Amino acid sequence: MILYLGRRLLGVVGVLLAIAAVTFVIFYVLPSDPAAAACGKSCSDERLEAIRAHMGLDAPLWRQFADFVTGIFTGRTMGSGRYALNCEFPCLGYSYENSEAVWDLLVDRLPVSASLAVGAAVLWLLLGLSAGVTAALRKDTLTDRALMVGAVAAASLPVYFTSVLLIYGFIRLTGLLPYPQYTAFTEDPLSWASNLLLPWLALAVLYAAMYARQSRGSMIESMAEPYIRTARAKGLPRRTVVVKHGLRAGMTPVLTIFGMDLGGLLAGAVITESLFGLPGIGRLFYGALTTGDQPVILGVTLLAATFIVVANLCVDLLYAVVDPRVRY
């Protein structure tokens, strides 16, 4: 198990370095110039060159990338003299648009995105798995068809359309819920939940529909396996057969997509955060795209990649615990 974990960790490091290199090249070789964006519209050539030197953009590309990777683990000093900026560990660069280190921006927005992702994940797992397992156990019945038609309809609705409907129905029309204004969980748990309920629902409707279809197919396949027939022949209760044998095997594919979905959402849901006005990482990323804030774009991309890769690593480790064959 230790050797398997070591191989997976080396793979994680390699993937993250590859993503960092590709993203770095894309955003620092394209025609847009970070120094020009930091300097502003009315910027002289001398001032532009000074800013380029201050940001380290006058160095060879390989040196810039090496400084960037080194800064993530040790921190670095950007520029020199009285204009030097001390970017502490872990240094993902400096946003001249926000006049703040990229890491500080991400840490400030992460609780919002994490609250949105975790709450939505709980809802879509409860709704999706319940619908999928129920449909599988009642295959080819009216219940099965109704649940799958509903899942297809829900999956066809874009998240921005669902969000607008929820805002109109629960806020403007009935006034049952307040317009979302993020409150930290530690300050007021009830306000935290009530303000995030609509964004949770907007994401949960879409993901629950996809999980319902996936879990239905997986459950139907697992319930047709020979060991299920053996368990039934031994006289085990239906509940034991379904939950202990069928559900455990049938949820393995769902676990894979759950790790990727949750990892991606932890890095921000751009559309949902923008529509509900939540100051999360997704909204920060959208603002960076519109202003060309390349350090922030690079930082969010690496954070998203880290979450997804780590989530997949956790899924692989769970697989290794359930099925030792995957270790070899």
Long-range contacts (C-beta under 8 A, 24 or more apart in sequence): 1-320, 1-327, 3-327, 4-320, 4-326, 4-327, 5-317, 8-313, 8-316, 8-317, 9-313, 12-309, 12-310, 12-313, 15-305, 15-309, 16-302, 16-305, 16-306, 16-309, 17-69, 19-301, 19-302, 19-305, 20-65, 20-68, 20-69, 20-302, 21-65, 23-298, 23-301, 23-302, 24-64, 24-65, 24-68, 24-298, 25-61, 25-65, 27-294, 27-297, 27-298, 28-57, 28-61, 28-64, 28-294, 29-61, 32-292, 32-294, 33-57, 34-96, 34-292, 34-294, 34-295, 37-96, 37-97, 37-291, 37-292, 37-293, 37-294, 38-96, 38-97, 53-79, 54-78, 54-79, 54-80, 54-83, 55-79, 68-93, 92-295, 92-298, 92-299, 92-302, 93-295, 93-296, 93-298, 93-299, 94-295, 95-288, 95-293, 95-295, 95-296, 96-293, 96-295, 97-288, 97-291, 97-293, 97-296, 98-293, 98-296, 102-295, 102-296, 102-298, 102-299, 103-299, 105-284, 105-296, 105-299, 106-281, 106-284, 106-299, 106-300, 106-303, 109-268, 109-279, 109-280, 109-281, 109-283, 109-284, 110-266, 110-280, 110-281, 111-184, 112-182, 112-273, 112-278, 112-279, 112-280, 112-281, 113-265, 113-266, 113-267, 113-268, 113-269, 113-273, 113-280, 113-281, 113-282, 114-266, 115-182, 115-185, 115-192, 115-196, 116-196, 116-199, 116-200, 116-203, 116-265, 116-269, 116-272, 116-273, 116-278, 116-280, 117-262, 117-265, 117-266, 117-269, 118-262, 119-193, 119-196, 119-200, 120-199, 120-200, 120-203, 120-204, 120-207, 120-265, 121-207, 121-258, 121-261, 121-262, 121-265, 123-200, 123-201, 123-203, 123-204, 123-208, 124-203, 124-204, 124-206, 124-207, 124-208, 124-211, 125-208, 125-211, 125-258, 127-204, 127-208, 127-211, 127-212, 128-207, 128-208, 128-209, 128-210, 128-211, 128-212, 128-214, 128-215, 129-211, 129-212, 129-215, 129-251, 129-254, 131-208, 131-212, 131-215, 131-216, 132-211, 132-212, 132-213, 132-214, 132-215, 132-216, 132-218, 132-219, 133-215, 133-216, 133-219, 133-242, 133-247, 133-250, 135-212, 135-216, 136-215, 136-216, 136-217, 136-219, 136-220, 136-223, 136-250, 137-219, 137-223, 137-242, 139-220, 144-216, 147-212, 147-216, 148-212, 148-213, 148-216, 150-209, 151-208, 151-209, 151-210, 151-212, 151-213, 152-209, 152-213, 153-209, 154-205, 154-206, 154-208, 154-209, 155-206, 155-209, 155-210, 155-213, 157-205, 157-206, 159-202, 159-203, 159-206, 159-269, 159-271, 159-272, 160-271, 160-275, 162-201, 162-202, 162-205, 162-206, 163-198, 163-199, 163-202, 163-271, 163-272, 163-275, 163-276, 164-275, 166-198, 166-201, 166-202, 167-198, 167-275, 167-276, 170-198, 171-198, 179-276, 179-277, 180-276, 180-277, 180-278, 181-277, 182-278, 182-279, 198-276, 199-269, 199-272, 199-273, 199-276, 199-278, 202-272, 202-275, 202-276, 203-265, 203-269, 203-272, 207-261, 210-257, 211-254, 211-257, 211-258, 214-253, 214-254, 214-257, 215-250, 215-251, 215-254, 218-250, 218-251, 218-252, 218-253, 218-254, 219-246, 219-247, 219-250, 221-250, 222-246, 222-247, 222-249, 222-250, 223-250, 225-249, 248-322, 252-319, 252-322, 255-315, 255-318, 255-319, 256-315, 258-315, 259-311, 259-312, 259-314, 259-315, 260-308, 260-311, 260-312, 262-311, 263-304, 263-307, 263-308, 263-309, 263-310, 263-311, 263-312, 264-304, 264-307, 264-308, 266-304, 266-307, 267-300, 267-303, 267-304, 267-307, 267-308, 268-300, 268-304
